[in-house]
Amino acid sequence: MFNDYLDIIDEATRCRFGGQLEEQEIIWLDDPLNYKYLRESYLRTGTRQRPINVDWRKGYKLVAYAKLLPDAPGIVNGTFYRRVWHVKPSDPYPKDCPIEGVIPLSIQPGFESMSAFGYV
């Protein structure tokens, strides 16, 4: 089933933050099949690869985060933008999803996630 979703994601959807995503892998803290959608955002961190604190934002549940490539460029003063996927206590929405919602099985390192808005 997972590979079926990968067929949807082609090279045209590849992007970088400022050109291309410099990601090595996605670290899952929970099974993505447990969610209709996940909220995707960028978190400014001081590390490319160290684990992200699961208590990074009060009341939110961190579901996954990206580890960057060892040579991924920083943004300013040794900081890096890393993608994180989370849910809020109010999730899931009864009818649709928030604008930042993405389809969990579309999350791949180095590829833009597919929006779940209008699909769930």
Beta strands, then each sheet from edge to edge (+ up, - down):
strand 1: 23-28
strand 2: 38-45
strand 3: 61-68
strand 4: 80-87
strand 5: 101-102
sheet 1: 1+ 3- 4+ 2- 5+
end
